Amino acid sequence: MKEIDFLPESLEDIVEIELWYDLQKPGLGSEFLINLHNLLSVIRERPNLFVTVFENFRTAPVKRFPYNVYYQVIESKILIYGVIHNHRSPKVWKNRLNL
């Protein structure tokens, strides 16, 4: 099982999404976090399960919410680059890459 690390921007994504959903309906932000946590558990267990979208970067959908987690497997860890809405430009997370 690999360790998961987050770019600071990806943690900001998560906080903003949770707050936005809680403003829409109390408790919905917590539901988002539960689904995200479940997805991160799957990614941790089977990091190569999800589709490659760019070079060796992968994406995984958050169940019931229109967001994808963008990540990269680097040796013994998984680095999360962003939790991005499906309708946003891929440039959002690609700008976070150090290529």
BELVEN-V385788 format. One record per residue. RES is the residue in one letter. OMEGA is omega in degrees with one decimal (999 if undefined). Layout:
# BELVEN-V385788
{{RES:OMEGA} {RES:OMEGA}}
This chain:
# BELVEN-V385788
{{M:-176.4} {K:175.5} {E:177.5} {I:173.6} {D:-177.9} {F:165.8} {L:177.6} {P:179.9} {E:180.0} {S:175.3} {L:175.4} {E:176.7} {D:-175.4} {I:179.9} {V:-179.9} {E:-179.8} {I:179.7} {E:-179.8} {L:-179.0} {W:-179.6} {Y:177.5} {D:174.9} {L:179.3} {Q:-179.7} {K:180.0} {P:-179.7} {G:-178.9} {L:176.1} {G:176.8} {S:177.1} {E:175.2} {F:-178.5} {L:178.1} {I:179.5} {N:177.5} {L:178.9} {H:178.5} {N:178.6} {L:179.4} {L:176.0} {S:177.6} {V:178.9} {I:-179.8} {R:-177.7} {E:-175.0} {R:-172.7} {P:-179.0} {N:-178.9} {L:-171.1} {F:-170.9} {V:173.6} {T:-177.8} {V:-177.4} {F:-177.0} {E:179.2} {N:177.3} {F:-175.8} {R:176.6} {T:179.7} {A:-178.1} {P:173.8} {V:-177.7} {K:175.6} {R:-179.5} {F:-175.7} {P:-178.9} {Y:174.2} {N:173.3} {V:178.5} {Y:-173.6} {Y:178.4} {Q:174.7} {V:-178.6} {I:-179.6} {E:-174.1} {S:179.7} {K:176.8} {I:-179.9} {L:179.3} {I:-179.1} {Y:-179.8} {G:170.0} {V:-164.9} {I:176.8} {H:-176.4} {N:-177.8} {H:177.5} {R:-179.8} {S:174.5} {P:178.5} {K:-178.3} {V:-178.7} {W:179.2} {K:177.2} {N:-179.9} {R:-177.7} {L:175.6} {N:-179.0} {L:999}}
